[in-house]
């Protein structure tokens, strides 16, 4: 039996084979002290001739570089305000062939109206104009047609008669069926005007987005975001009295969120891109009104003279 000490601490007494195994596995060190019967003094294990080969093998093993383990790939989380294409799982509308046309439409509407940030985060930034255009035309047409039906019903009941002088004069001029004919004409042209309007609005917003330095994607991305926003928020116009105002305000909010999330730009640039066309159009309309009323006033003053 060989007694092994490490400093002043006794590690125990072991058979020679266990000491060999301990040296090979690193349990015992070459500096550990050993003693067995017949020895005058304690000696380091490195001075035991029978352990020379084991100590040499342990020394080589400790000097060898550790085995290389495969490094797992590092996944970098997307920065705030940007969305990787890998996490975009599509809006329900673009999976309507799987979940059904009507279900996909109303699920998309509910998602955009209640969770716009999530909706435009999962919306694909590419994939064609067809799906968003169809959604925008359907949503916009439903709101416009229902609003037209309500207006026609109220007019037929004689309500708002004081505000419908122009409509009454047109009925007298073209006959009683003029209102119905205009309604059918509106039904036919509404989807066409909505489609044209979506392209014009998306073009204006994308140009402004380029001017403010936030256009990180193509015009297609802008069109997709604005079409989905319009198709969902325009349904508010069916609410009596203030529906059109809610549709306008919430539509602009969803437009800003959609531009920010789809282009991966900050909210400030998205807001500027959406509001600049509104400000320019309103300012132009205001200037035109001033010029028109100023011209009318000048003509009246000239006539009085």
C-alpha positions in Angstrom: 0.0 0.0 0.0 1.2 3.5 -0.9 0.2 6.4 1.4 -0.3 9.6 -0.6 -0.3 13.1 0.9 -1.0 16.5 -0.7 0.9 18.9 1.4 -0.2 18.3 5.0 -3.4 16.6 3.9 -3.6 12.8 3.7 -5.3 11.5 0.6 -5.3 7.9 1.9 -3.5 4.6 1.3 -3.9 2.9 -2.1 -2.6 -0.1 -4.0 0.0 0.6 -6.6 -2.5 0.0 -9.4 -4.9 2.6 -8.0 -2.1 5.1 -7.8 -1.3 4.5 -11.4 -4.9 5.0 -12.4 -5.1 8.1 -10.3 -2.0 9.6 -12.0 -3.5 8.8 -15.5 -6.8 10.4 -14.7 -5.4 13.4 -12.9 -6.5 12.4 -9.4 -2.9 12.4 -8.2 -0.2 15.0 -9.1 3.5 14.5 -9.7 4.1 16.7 -6.7 2.0 14.7 -4.3 4.1 12.9 -1.6 4.1 9.1 -1.4 5.4 6.6 1.2 5.3 2.9 1.7 6.9 0.5 4.1 10.6 0.3 3.8 11.1 4.0 2.7 13.0 6.3 5.0 11.3 9.5 3.9 8.3 10.7 2.0 9.1 11.4 -1.7 7.2 13.1 -4.6 5.4 10.6 -6.8 7.6 11.9 -9.7 10.6 10.1 -8.0 8.9 6.8 -7.9 10.4 4.8 -10.8 7.4 2.6 -11.3 5.2 5.7 -12.0 7.5 7.3 -14.6 5.6 6.1 -17.6 2.2 7.1 -16.1 3.5 10.6 -15.2 4.9 11.1 -18.7 1.6 10.0 -20.3 -0.4 12.3 -18.0 1.9 15.2 -18.8 1.4 14.7 -22.6 -2.3 14.5 -22.1 -2.4 17.8 -20.1 -0.3 19.5 -22.7 -2.5 18.5 -25.7 -5.1 21.2 -26.8 -8.7 20.4 -25.7 -10.9 18.9 -28.4 -12.8 21.4 -30.4 -16.5 21.4 -29.9 -18.7 22.7 -32.8 -19.8 26.2 -32.1 -23.6 26.7 -32.5 -24.6 29.3 -34.9 -25.2 32.7 -33.4 -28.7 34.1 -34.0 -28.8 37.9 -33.9 -32.2 39.3 -32.8 -33.6 41.9 -35.2 -33.2 45.4 -34.0 -36.2 47.4 -32.7 -38.1 48.8 -35.7 -36.9 46.2 -38.1 -38.3 42.7 -38.9 -36.4 39.8 -40.4 -38.1 38.2 -43.4 -37.7 34.9 -41.6 -40.3 35.8 -38.9 -42.9 37.1 -41.4 -45.6 34.4 -41.5 -48.2 36.3 -43.7 -51.5 37.9 -42.8 -54.5 35.6 -42.7 -55.7 37.1 -46.0 -52.8 35.7 -47.9 -53.6 32.2 -46.5 -57.3 32.4 -47.5 -57.0 29.3 -49.6 -56.3 27.4 -46.4 -58.7 29.0 -43.9 -61.5 30.3 -46.2 -62.2 33.6 -47.9 -64.6 35.1 -45.4 -62.7 34.0 -42.3 -59.4 35.2 -43.7 -60.9 38.6 -44.5 -62.4 39.2 -41.1 -59.4 37.8 -39.3 -57.2 40.2 -41.2 -59.5 43.1 -40.5 -59.6 42.3 -36.7 -55.8 41.9 -36.6 -55.1 45.3 -38.3 -57.7 47.2 -36.3 -56.8 45.8 -32.9 -53.2 44.7 -33.2 -51.7 46.8 -36.1 -48.1 46.4 -34.9 -48.3 42.6 -34.9 -50.2 42.6 -38.2 -47.6 44.6 -40.1 -44.8 42.7 -38.5 -46.0 39.4 -39.9 -47.1 41.0 -43.3 -44.8 39.9 -46.1 -43.0 42.9 -47.7 -43.0 41.2 -51.1 -45.4 38.8 -53.0 -47.1 40.9 -55.6 -49.8 43.6 -55.7 -52.8 41.3 -56.2 -53.6 40.2 -52.7 -53.3 43.6 -51.0 -55.1 45.3 -53.9 -58.0 42.9 -53.7 -58.3 43.3 -49.9 -58.2 47.1 -50.1 -60.8 47.2 -52.9 -63.1 44.8 -51.0 -62.8 46.6 -47.7 -63.1 50.1 -49.3 -66.1 49.0 -51.5 -68.0 47.5 -48.5 -67.7 50.7 -46.6 -68.6 52.9 -49.5 -71.5 50.8 -50.6 -73.1 50.5 -47.2 -72.6 54.3 -46.6 -74.3 54.9 -50.0 -77.2 52.6 -49.1 -77.7 54.4 -45.8 -77.7 57.7 -47.6 -80.2 56.5 -50.2 -82.5 55.1 -47.4 -82.4 58.4 -45.5 -83.0 60.4 -48.6 -86.0 58.2 -49.6 -87.5 58.7 -46.1 -87.3 62.5 -46.5 -84.6 62.9 -43.9 -82.0 65.7 -44.4 -84.3 67.3 -46.9 -82.9 70.7 -46.0 -79.5 69.5 -46.9 -80.5 67.8 -50.2 -81.5 70.7 -52.4 -79.0 69.9 -55.0 -80.1 66.2 -55.1 -83.8 67.3 -55.4 -83.1 69.6 -58.3 -81.2 66.7 -60.1 -84.2 64.4 -59.5 -86.5 67.0 -61.1 -84.2 67.4 -64.0 -83.5 63.8 -64.8 -86.6 62.1 -63.4 -87.5 60.0 -60.4 -85.2 57.2 -61.3 -82.1 59.4 -61.3 -81.2 58.5 -57.7 -81.3 54.8 -58.4 -79.3 55.1 -61.6 -76.6 57.1 -59.8 -76.5 54.4 -57.1 -75.9 51.7 -59.6 -73.3 53.9 -61.4 -71.6 54.3 -58.1 -71.5 50.6 -57.4 -69.8 50.0 -60.7 -67.2 52.8 -60.5 -66.4 52.6 -56.7 -63.9 49.6 -57.0 -62.2 51.2 -60.0 -61.8 54.6 -58.2 -60.6 52.8 -55.0 -57.9 50.8 -56.9 -56.7 54.0 -58.7 -56.7 55.9 -55.4 -54.6 53.2 -53.6 -51.9 53.4 -56.2 -51.9 57.2 -56.1 -51.8 57.4 -52.3 -49.0 54.7 -52.1 -47.0 56.6 -54.7 -47.2 59.9 -52.8 -46.3 58.3 -49.5 -43.4 56.3 -51.0 -42.0 59.5 -52.6 -42.2 61.3 -49.3 -40.6 58.3 -47.6 -37.7 58.5 -50.0 -37.3 62.2 -49.3 -37.1 61.7 -45.5 -34.7 58.7 -45.9 -36.9 56.0 -44.6 -37.6 54.0 -47.8 -35.7 50.8 -47.0 -37.9 48.6 -49.3 -39.5 49.1 -52.7 -42.8 50.7 -53.7 -44.4 47.3 -53.5 -43.9 47.2 -49.8 -45.5 50.6 -49.3 -48.4 49.7 -51.5 -49.0 46.4 -49.5 -49.0 48.2 -46.2 -51.3 51.0 -47.2 -53.7 48.8 -49.0 -54.2 46.5 -46.1 -54.5 49.5 -43.8 -57.2 51.1 -46.0 -59.2 47.9 -46.5 -59.6 47.4 -42.8 -60.0 50.9 -41.5 -62.4 52.1 -44.2 -65.0 49.8 -42.7 -65.5 52.4 -40.0 -67.4 54.6 -42.4 -70.5 52.4 -41.9 -70.8 53.8 -38.4 -73.3 56.6 -38.4 -72.3 60.2 -37.8 -68.6 59.9 -36.8 -67.6 56.8 -38.6 -65.8 58.7 -41.4 -63.7 60.6 -38.8 -62.7 57.4 -37.0 -61.8 55.8 -40.3 -59.7 58.8 -41.3 -57.8 59.1 -38.0 -57.3 55.3 -37.4 -56.4 54.9 -41.0 -53.6 57.4 -40.7 -52.4 55.7 -37.5 -52.3 52.3 -39.2 -50.6 53.8 -42.2 -47.8 55.1 -40.0 -47.4 51.8 -38.2 -47.5 49.8 -41.4 -44.8 51.9 -43.1 -42.6 51.8 -40.0 -42.9 48.0 -39.5 -42.7 47.0 -43.2 -39.8 49.3 -44.2 -38.0 48.8 -40.9 -37.7 52.5 -40.3 -38.3 54.7 -37.3 -41.7 56.0 -36.4 -40.7 59.6 -37.0 -39.9 59.1 -40.7 -43.0 57.0 -41.2 -45.2 59.7 -39.7 -43.6 62.4 -41.9 -44.0 60.3 -45.0 -47.7 59.7 -44.3 -48.6 63.3 -43.2 -46.6 65.2 -45.8 -49.0 64.4 -48.6 -52.0 65.2 -46.4 -50.5 68.6 -45.4 -49.6 69.4 -49.0 -53.0 68.5 -50.3 -54.8 70.3 -47.5 -52.6 73.3 -48.0 -53.2 73.3 -51.7 -56.9 73.1 -51.2 -56.8 75.9 -48.7 -54.9 78.1 -51.1 -57.3 77.3 -53.9 -60.3 78.2 -51.7 -58.6 81.5 -50.9 -58.0 82.3 -54.6 -61.6 81.3 -55.5 -63.3 83.3 -52.8 -60.9 86.2 -53.4 -61.7 86.1 -57.1 -65.4 86.0 -56.4 -65.1 88.9 -54.0 -63.1 90.9 -56.6 -65.8 90.3 -59.2 -68.6 91.3 -56.9 -66.8 94.4 -55.9 -66.2 95.2 -59.6 -69.9 94.6 -60.4 -71.0 96.9 -57.6 -68.8 99.6 -59.0 
